Amino acid sequence: MRKNNILEGIYSEVAKEFDIPVEVVATVYRSIFYTMREEFKVIPMDDISSEEELDKYNRAFNLPRLGKFFINYRRIETIRKIIKDNETRKINNQKDTAVIHEDIDDC
């Protein structure tokens, strides 16, 4: 896992405040991040067509010392575009590979 100095500092502060090991604090925060990720995965991005539909889902978490993590409709639109672009790129790469293989077969 990549080291994050900001998180390490927060872990140290929390560990001192509650008199517990830094590793325990890090484990707790990682479990919270995992839970947030799983909650965000539940949101059916293909079916959301408005901010009102998105409001039906738990999409915000407030973590002490780190702030609020949330997903909004604009972010969902951006994610959709990235996924679509990646799929298009993948299809184009497959076509390019097929053309290369056809050239080799002609030899």
Stockholm file with secondary structure:
# STOCKHOLM 1.0

chainA/1-107         MRKNNILEGIYSEVAKEFDIPVEVVATVYRSIFYTMREEFKVIPMDDISSEEELDKYNRAFNLPRLGKFFINYRRIETIRKIIKDNETRKINNQKDTAVIHEDIDDC
#=GR chainA/1-107 SS CCCCHHHHHHHHHHHHHHTCCHHHHHHHHHHHHHHHHHHHHHSCTTTCCSHHHHTTSCCEEEETTTEEEECCHHHHHHHHHHHHHHHHHHHHHHHHHHHHHHHHHHC
#=GC SS_cons         CCCCHHHHHHHHHHHHHHTCCHHHHHHHHHHHHHHHHHHHHHSCTTTCCSHHHHTTSCCEEEETTTEEEECCHHHHHHHHHHHHHHHHHHHHHHHHHHHHHHHHHHC
//
